Amino acid sequence: MIRFIEKKDIEAVYNIYKYYILNTSITFEITVPTLDDFIQRVNNIAKTHPYIVYEVDNNIVGYAYASRYGVREAFNWSVESTVYLDNNCKGNGIGSRLYTILLKLLEIQGFHTTYALITSSNQKSAVFHQQLGFEHITTMKKIGYKFDEWHDINYYSLILNQHTNPPKNILNIEQLKKIIYFDGDCIKYKN
């Protein structure tokens, strides 16, 4: 079942993410943040952007979220999106279902473009994003150093909504929650 993250989920999400920090170059984070810092990070993102989890038998097995792309106001209509799965829960379609719902939420909110930043060695993620319609737009060469080697980052983008002039206002997360609900792995509109 997909739903918005709740306070009770954050430690499980933290544990999923911690694996990727300690064992992969998928994230460029090197030092595991404290749980308190991570809670604050999640809460800050979830105030304005979708942060969703996938729950199976009362266990969080994956999560996806979008966050602001850039700090300047002109970036307001662009986001960076990401998805992480429990390392023991891959290859069963949960990542695709989570990410598809995330992209739909972003579209409903009115965001124009989402970006995915993918370490060049993570070919599975590159293929995954391309299958969802993302387009490779550039590569930043040797931009991050982790596990005794330099890593490239590939930028992928997906247009969510047509670019209007002027752009429409973005629905805030509370407005979004008032018009949609989750039904299993689907989004439905409230009457």
C-alpha atoms as one frame of an Amber mdcrd trajectory, in Angstrom:
protein
   0.000   0.000   0.000   1.260   3.468  -0.910   0.614   6.424   1.362   2.109
   9.680   2.559   4.878   9.285   5.114   3.914   9.497   8.772   6.054  10.176
  11.817   6.038   6.468  12.732   7.635   5.591   9.346  10.708   7.791   9.515
  12.976   5.394  11.399  12.253   2.612   8.870  12.970   5.023   6.002  16.171
   6.069   7.787  17.298   2.444   8.022  16.645   1.874   4.312  18.650   4.976
   3.404  21.470   4.143   5.821  22.238   0.977   3.834  22.811   3.057   0.682
  25.064   5.532   2.490  27.269   2.817   3.957  27.388   0.416   1.003  26.888
   2.260  -2.286  27.749   5.337  -4.285  24.067   5.715  -5.241  23.946   8.535
  -2.711  26.888  10.872  -2.313  26.184  11.171   1.390  29.181   9.636   3.166
  28.406  10.098   6.851  25.157   8.686   8.196  23.148  11.569   9.663  21.773
  11.231  13.158  18.201  10.010  13.337  17.155  13.416  14.698  18.779  15.205
  11.749  17.121  12.788   9.340  13.717  13.321  10.966  14.131  17.065  10.541
  15.167  16.584   6.907  12.119  14.431   6.135   9.755  16.809   7.912  11.140
  19.809   6.011  10.680  18.085   2.652   7.241  16.664   3.496   5.919  20.148
   4.344   6.044  21.152   0.684   6.639  18.096  -1.498   5.282  14.548  -1.741
   7.075  12.037   0.470   5.487   8.615   0.117   6.132   5.133   1.462   5.270
   1.606   0.392   4.005  -0.568   3.209   3.722  -4.367   3.155   2.459  -6.213
   6.241   3.091  -3.150   8.448   6.683  -2.837   7.184   8.028   0.040   5.116
   9.854  -1.530   2.163  10.447   1.564   0.060   9.970   5.275  -0.217  10.032
   8.026  -2.800  10.033  11.772  -2.545  10.636  14.960  -4.426  12.477  17.983
  -3.145  13.144  21.461  -4.348  15.596  21.761  -7.236  17.832  24.756  -6.603
  17.352  27.496  -4.036  16.438  30.457  -6.249  12.775  31.346  -6.848  12.966
  30.759 -10.593  13.391  27.034  -9.804   9.986  26.847  -8.036   8.465  24.726
 -10.824  11.265  22.134 -10.867  11.990  19.305  -8.452  14.479  16.517  -7.918
  12.889  13.101  -7.425  14.247   9.917  -5.929  13.225   6.446  -4.823  14.860
   3.974  -2.432  13.896   0.383  -1.683  14.818  -1.935   1.127  17.830  -3.812
  -0.234  15.970  -7.114   0.255  12.888  -5.941  -1.629  14.022  -5.253  -5.196
  12.803  -6.605  -8.509   9.122  -6.922  -7.644   7.753  -3.699  -9.139   7.467
  -1.734  -5.902   9.950   0.895  -7.084   8.014   1.420 -10.313   4.700   1.714
  -8.492   6.118   4.160  -5.940   7.830   6.336  -8.529   4.848   6.361 -10.890
   2.631   7.598  -8.052   5.224  10.205  -7.054   5.374  11.528 -10.620   1.581
  11.721 -10.783   1.467  13.653  -7.494   4.029  16.118  -8.841   2.014  16.528
 -12.027  -1.166  17.199 -10.032   0.657  19.767  -7.898   1.639  21.597 -11.071
   5.399  21.084 -11.186   6.803  21.352 -14.704   9.986  19.288 -14.624  11.566
  16.689 -12.382  15.229  15.782 -12.422  16.919  12.564 -11.367  20.625  12.637
 -10.559  22.045   9.163 -11.085  25.572   7.948 -10.413  26.907   6.747 -13.769
  27.731   3.307 -12.367  24.056   2.802 -11.440  22.889   1.505 -14.821  19.783
  -0.165 -13.374  18.531   3.221 -12.216  19.333   4.802 -15.583  17.306   2.143
 -17.419  14.507   2.424 -14.844  14.239   6.182 -15.368  14.383   5.875 -19.153
  11.537   3.341 -19.056   9.486   5.957 -17.182  10.149   8.528 -19.906  13.119
  10.386 -18.441  15.653  11.742 -20.901  19.409  11.908 -20.278  20.405  15.563
 -20.542  23.987  15.818 -19.312  26.799  14.188 -17.371  28.829  15.909 -14.687
  32.238  14.229 -14.867  34.040  13.146 -11.718  31.853  15.347  -9.537  31.812
  13.186  -6.390  34.404  11.190  -4.470  33.277   8.192  -2.431  34.773   4.795
  -1.620  38.196   5.785  -2.962  37.051   6.706  -6.451  35.603   9.579  -8.445
  32.053   9.275  -9.740  30.140  10.892 -12.591  26.530  11.983 -12.188  24.062
  11.667 -15.054  21.204  14.156 -15.094  17.854  12.916 -16.357  14.745  15.038
 -16.804  11.054  14.421 -17.282   8.535  17.068 -18.323   5.479  16.709 -16.063
   3.337  19.598 -17.315   3.442  21.984 -20.232   5.390  25.134 -19.544   2.930
  28.031 -19.482   3.708  31.713 -19.462   3.233  32.786 -16.748   3.413  29.468
 -14.888   0.481  28.335 -12.784   0.782  28.286  -9.013   1.992  25.066  -7.430
  -0.498  23.336  -5.127   0.993  23.059  -1.674   1.037  19.671  -0.003  -2.038
  20.397   2.135  -4.018  21.434  -0.952  -2.894  18.218  -2.649  -4.029  16.086
   0.304  -7.463  17.734   0.169  -8.118  16.636  -3.421  -6.592  13.134  -3.630
  -6.396   9.922  -1.643  -4.581   6.625  -2.080  -6.430   3.434  -2.921  -3.844
   0.669  -2.716  -1.311   1.574  -5.411  -3.559   4.177  -7.078  -4.382   7.841
  -6.642  -8.040   8.795  -6.633  -9.671  12.193  -6.569 -11.989  13.106  -3.727
 -15.485  14.217  -4.747
